[in-house]
Amino acid sequence: MRTDTQLKLSVKPWPTIAAVLTVLAAPAFFVFDDVLSGAVLLVLGLAAAWKADRGGCANPMAEAERATPARAHGASRSSYGARIPSLLRDLSLVAIGFGVIRLIPLHAELDDWAMLRFTLALGGAVAVPYLVSRFVYRDRATGFPWRGGGRWGALHWSWLAGVLLLGWLILPFYFIGSGVYRNWPAVDSPELIARLFVGVGAVGIWDELFFICTVFAVMLRHFPAWLANALQAVVFVSFLWELGYRAWGPVLTIPFALVQGVIFLRTRSLGYVVTVHLLFDAVVFAVLVHAHNPELFDIFPTAPY
């Protein structure tokens, strides 16, 4: 649920330009594989953030309820007397994450070296911004609120069932009908199937740690929830494109990213959004195995055979 502080955030030109330029580096890096353009966009975005910080364009109520002098070390004070976060520092955390991810190719592979490479790079993309924020900037721009808003109710459990149903109906038609399942390696042995299961689940957890708890969390410090959610969705969809969700995949991944953002706003529970994602990815795993081995998991009525 949004707080009163978030409701008072407004869309201002320089902060918005800075954030848009920064997140546009994601499609440059991950969709078009253009490292130079991505780097230029990051530099321009951080320069615009510097301008926003110096020009007083930041939202004056951004930290009115959340910040303390210890947490907002180095931030400026608003006319309300509360410290406000530095947009430059916060966007630099996103840029650092992009830089760490871009150190490796994101093509799905299941050999030992590929899995180690993914573990180090994706883990670093979450850990390094967190450590920089916590120990260098002396701030808490990112965090991992596992339990969030308390116990799950009937609506929470109903949505989990709905996710399974929607995945069961939609994903076979997408993966098999478009042929994008070929972007994942063929899994024709128990070992490879097990590796695929681990890999799909691990990347699903990482998605929420980076896109929600890092990118979305940073954007929420400066922008209204609707804009922060749209910005994180750009990054989410760009990453999944390079990972293999191509063809008309964005028709699925855009609403999924936006809904995950809304769910996190309402529940404040990393545990819940991770559970949603893992259930969806369980269906992804089953569809990929079935696509490569039609005799396995033959439970999908919408598979276009």
Secondary structure, 3 states (H helix, E strand, C coil): CCCHHHHHCCCCHHHHHHHHHHHHHHHHHHCCCCHHHHHHHHHHHHHHHHHHHHCCCCCCCCCCCCCCCCCCCCCEECCCCCEECCHHHHHHHHHHHHHHHCCCCCCCCCCHHHHHHHHHHHHHHHHHHHHHHHHHCCCCCCCCCCCCCCCCCHHHHHHHHHHHHHHHHHHHHHHHHHCHHHHCCCCCCHHHHHHHHHHHHHHHHHHHHHHHHHHHHHHHCCCCHHHHHHHHHHHHHHHHHHHCCCCCCHHHHHHHHHHHHHHHHHHCCHHHHHHHHHHHHHHHHHHHHHHHCCCCCCCCCCCCC
